[in-house]
Amino acid sequence: MSSTIFMIHGMWGGSWQWAEWRKFFEAKGFKCETPTLRHHDVDSKSKPPEGLGCTGLNDYVIDLEERIKKVNEKPIIIGHSMGGLLALMLSARNLARAAVMITPAPPAGINALKFSVLKSFAGPLLKFKWLGFPHRLSFNAAVYAMMHLLSGDEQKYVYEHMVAESGRAVREIGFWWADWRMAARVNPATVNNPLLIISASEDRITPANVIEKVADRYAHVAKYLPYPDHAHFIMREAGWEKVAEDIFQWISELK
């Protein structure tokens, strides 16, 4: 069993969002890596880094692969949102012992453009920020999309730490059918390590019925675990400890 857990944040995020999870799994005896994606290790109030808007999924994967290869074993990868999709892409490259996809962005071939998703991205979409420009959600949009089950203080904390995200990454995920590179495509035949795929019933930006389709596509290696009364930012919502404990139990049962 791998003793290393590699945690990947999602859009607008950073390693800060894994603070409590890192403590949880380190107390269980794991070594935890919490990398920050390219162009995300910046002050949230600063101007977006040059090049962020045209940074793609494969750019993130290349950086993560380089870091994973410095670990002396295949890690267990835990990814949230876009980080969940990146965990799947890394699995397809045979870089994971196992992977946990928490409320993940779906791979190419699965339609994720539900009403609540379009409403979540309305600001960037209407301003054409998905064409290759950096963008950051407004506070109200972030609350609607991801943080509606967090306390008011937690909403403020998370939003103050959120940074700009790549428009290209949004396009590659949400408009995969228009991406000639098909950056978000992950052939199920290339994924052979165990997957744990987690959805949340109140998730608006990666709806549970979309995540269920992801689990169906990778059913040959995947276990699907839906959570009622949780939303997209499940790892910081009240009751996150139960989710983390369930993941630990799943990891413990891997052969």
Secondary structure, DSSP 8 states (H G I E B T S, - for coil): ---EEEEE--TT--GGGGHHHHHHHHHTT-EEE----TT-SS-TTS---TTGGG--HHHHHHHHHHHHTTSSS--EEEEETHHHHHHHHHHHTT--SEEEEES----TTS----HHHHHHTHHHHHTTGGGT--B---HHHHIIIIITTS-HHHHHHHHHH---B-HHHHHHHHTGGG-TT-TT---GGG--S-EEEEEETT-SSS-HHHHHHHHHHTTTTEEEEEETT--TTGGGSTTHHHHHHHHHHHHHT--
